[in-house]
Amino acid sequence: MPKYHVYGVGNALVDMEFEVSDDTLATLGVDKGLMTLIEEDRHHALLAELDLNDARQCSGGSAANTVIASAQLGAKAFYSCKVADDDTGTFYMNDLNEAGVASNLSLTNREPGLTGKCIVLVTPDAERSMNTYLGITQRISQRELDEAAIKDSQIVYIEGYLVPEPDARAAAIKAREVAEAAGVQTALTLSDVNMVNFFKDGMHDIIGQGVDLLFCNEEEALLMTDSSDIASAIPALQKISKQFAVTLGAKGALLFDGKDSIEIPAESVTPVDSNGAGDIYAGTFLYGLTHGMSFGDCGKMAGAAATELVQHFGARLPSESLQAIGKKYS
């Protein structure tokens, strides 16, 4: 039996979430609904315009949120990432530890610099607009991988946000290759429309000959496959992944378990914050998959977790809330 159910590799970012109006978003010059990479000066300028007392903070990064969700449900999880030797990095490391996630981080192996932050601006329509300053996570590389942990895991989960930086992309490719050689399953999230739109070739490099499981939303699926509708995207997705889960927003999700397509309807709710919905979806799904649940039940449980999350502010649910959802499907 592998030591870890889920091994994740991705960016380490402290999420700073603010509620703002659409007017404020426009004044700040932030592109609505997208993740935009920013430089350090822009990062400082945005924070100067926001009230830091209003920020909700937690350790984040897409794959980190996913791995933490799996751990909250009881999975044994490991996360490879890079933080700086600063107070924010210490906060991040301690937050992972408190969540029960093992990692490559320690008090002695961190370099000088600034730990990355993601400024998440949530408007009244629950749309989240993210401005990400990568900081030292921009230098994540194969050095942050723990190959022994990869080989001793059930599934390796790779964050598509690694694709822009050559060293980070090389780390993602290496993680997949080590996993494949060891017979460990591989999973990838496309992460964001901009990642697919601007770095599609790099995303194919990460995918290689194909992954075992792909997570994406409808827009990412269409861009990745150059398709005009989800029906025509399905055959193209099958060429790059043995199985996949495509979230369709209010329409639910479309799954492919390797043989059959499965449609999962969505519950009608009033969302207040969509930040982290895709991450908790993947984390809950991976927990179910590594604990003997059927593919369809994984999708139902993941959808329930994401539906619950969007009704609250923040990228995580309290452990007891997520565990209550898990018990309904286990």
Protein Blocks (a to p, Z undefined) as FASTA:
>chain_A
ZZbfbdcdddddddddddddfklmmmnopaehiacdddfklmmmmmmmpcfklpccdded
jklmmmmmmmmnopacdddddddddfklmmmmmmmmmnopacfbdfklcccddddddddd
ddfkopacddddfkjmlmgcfklpcfklmmmcfbdcddfklmmpmklmmmmmmmmmmmmm
nopacdddehiaklmmmmmmmmmmmnmnopfbdcddfklmmmmnopabfklmmmmmmmmo
fbdcddehjnopaddehjaccdddddddddfbfghklmmmmmmmmmmmmnopafklmmmm
mmmmmmmmmmpgcjbdcfklmmmmmmmmZZ
